[in-house]
């Protein structure tokens, strides 16, 4: 399995167990994609839109600034194929947002 790194200041305080499982599954996806590692840029920290799952410990962001748009879409497709249906994977301008959303 590839290494998972956390950006300085990332907080796991209040993280839900589903997110830890999701992070491990995403690391498998990054490995399948051929990435040397996976960087987590936010979990229960930072500023997010109102009602964000980050505030409930049910979301995380993954660094993608080293990839072009086509690579980001390919990586997101791999993550979606690995995660269960309860997960949303959204490609943002600066990261991939992943959240546990069983509704």
N, C-alpha and C positions, 0 to 999 in steps of 0.2 A: 504494500500500500504506500502511496505517496505521503509526504509530510504535509501536515496542516499547520499553517502559521496564522497568527492573529496579529492584526495591526495594533500598534501601541494604543492603549486606551479602550480596547474592546472589552466590554463587560459581559460576563456570563451570569451575573447576579440576577436571579429570577428566571433563568432559562428553564424551559419545560423539557422533560425527557424526550419528547418527540423531536425536538430540534437537535439534540445530540445524535440521535439516530439519523436524522436528515443530513447532518454534517458528514457523518461516516459514509453514507450512501453517495453524497456528492463527491467525496474524495475518490470513490470508485469511478465515478463519472469523469472526473478530471484525469484520472489514470487512463481510462479508456480513450479519452481525447488525445492523450499523449503529453499532457502537461507534466512538468517536473515537480510541481507542488501546487498547493491550493492556499490562497490567502483569504481569510475572513476579515472583512473591513468593518462590520457592525453586527451586533446581536441585540443586546438589551440596552444599547447606548446610542448616543447621537440624537439628532433631530430628524423626525419623520413626520409624514402627514398625519393629521388628526385621525385617530382610530386605527393607526398602524398596528399590525401584529407584533412589531418589535417591542412595543410597550407591554405586551402580554407574555413576552418570552417565547413567541411562536414564529419568529422570522429571523433571517440572517441575510447578509449581503456578501457576495463573493467578488473579488477583484477581477476585472477583465480589461484593464487599460493596455495590456500587452497584446491584445487581439484585435483584428479588424472586424467589421460588422458581420461578414460571412462566417468567420470563426466563432464569434459570439453566438450566432444563431445555431451553428452546429453543436457547440457545447451545450446550449440550453436544450436542444432536442435530445441530446444524450442524457442530460439530467432528468428531463421529463420521462424518458423511457425507463429510468432506474427507480425513480420515486413512485410511490403509490398515488392513486387518484386524489387523495386528500391534500396533495401538495400543489401549490401554484409556483411556476417558474416564470419570471418576467425579466426580459432583457431591458435594462435601463441604459442611459447614456454612459455611465461610469462603472456599472456593476451589474451583476445578475442578482435579482432579489428572489429569495426563496422563502415561502411561508407555508406553514401547516394550516390548512383551511378546509376542514371536513364538511363544511356546509355547502 
